[in-house]
Amino acid sequence: MDLQILAIEAAGWIGAVLVLAAYALASSGRLDGRSPLFQWLNLVGAAGFVLNTWWHGAIPSMVLNIIWCGIAVVTLWRRRA
């Protein structure tokens, strides 16, 4: 497998793990959905999805994850103080 393809697939899988971890931790009450950690997990995870879905031409999923990143960035910006 080409190293570039491996990196793009890894970004997608790591993104999936991070978003799933954020959801599981918030759903179990172990992490506040408004916390910076929750937002960072979602931001980095969604960014991995953006790269992977762009590569595979999955435009609806790419757009969804760009918006997901935007929500995390706005939330982190508002909570920066």
C-alpha positions as CSV (number, residue, x, y, z in Angstrom):
1,M,0.0,0.0,0.0
2,D,1.2,3.5,-0.9
3,L,2.4,5.5,2.1
4,Q,0.1,8.4,1.1
5,I,-3.0,6.1,1.0
6,L,-2.0,4.6,4.3
7,A,-1.7,8.1,5.9
8,I,-5.2,9.1,4.6
9,E,-6.8,5.8,5.8
10,A,-5.1,6.3,9.2
11,A,-6.4,9.8,9.4
12,G,-9.9,8.5,8.8
13,W,-9.6,5.7,11.4
14,I,-8.0,7.9,14.0
15,G,-10.7,10.5,13.4
16,A,-13.4,7.8,13.9
17,V,-11.8,6.7,17.2
18,L,-11.6,10.3,18.5
19,V,-15.2,11.2,17.6
20,L,-16.5,7.9,19.0
21,A,-14.4,8.4,22.2
22,A,-15.8,11.9,22.7
23,Y,-19.4,10.6,22.2
24,A,-18.9,7.6,24.5
25,L,-17.3,9.7,27.2
26,A,-20.0,12.4,27.1
27,S,-22.8,9.8,26.9
28,S,-21.4,8.0,30.0
29,G,-21.2,11.2,31.9
30,R,-17.4,11.0,32.2
31,L,-16.9,14.1,30.0
32,D,-18.9,17.3,29.7
33,G,-20.1,18.0,26.2
34,R,-19.1,21.6,26.6
35,S,-15.6,20.9,27.8
36,P,-12.5,21.8,25.8
37,L,-11.4,18.2,25.7
38,F,-14.7,17.1,24.1
39,Q,-14.4,19.9,21.6
40,W,-10.8,19.1,20.7
41,L,-11.6,15.4,20.3
42,N,-14.4,16.3,17.9
43,L,-12.3,18.9,16.1
44,V,-9.3,16.7,15.5
45,G,-11.5,13.6,14.7
46,A,-13.7,15.5,12.2
47,A,-10.5,16.9,10.6
48,G,-9.3,13.3,10.0
49,F,-12.7,12.5,8.5
50,V,-12.5,15.6,6.2
51,L,-9.2,14.4,4.8
52,N,-10.4,10.9,4.3
53,T,-13.8,11.7,2.8
54,W,-12.2,14.3,0.5
55,W,-9.8,11.6,-0.8
56,H,-12.6,9.2,-1.4
57,G,-14.9,11.8,-3.0
58,A,-17.6,11.4,-0.3
59,I,-18.6,15.1,-0.6
60,P,-21.7,15.0,1.7
61,S,-19.7,13.4,4.5
62,M,-16.8,15.9,3.9
63,V,-19.2,18.9,4.2
64,L,-20.8,17.4,7.4
65,N,-17.4,17.1,9.0
66,I,-16.3,20.6,7.9
67,I,-19.4,21.9,9.7
68,W,-18.5,19.6,12.7
69,C,-15.1,21.2,12.8
70,G,-16.6,24.7,12.6
71,I,-18.9,24.0,15.5
72,A,-15.9,22.8,17.6
73,V,-13.8,25.9,16.6
74,V,-16.6,28.3,17.5
75,T,-17.3,26.6,20.8
76,L,-13.6,26.6,21.7
77,W,-13.3,30.3,20.7
78,R,-16.3,31.2,22.9
79,R,-14.9,29.3,25.9
80,R,-11.3,30.6,25.5
81,A,-11.6,33.0,28.5
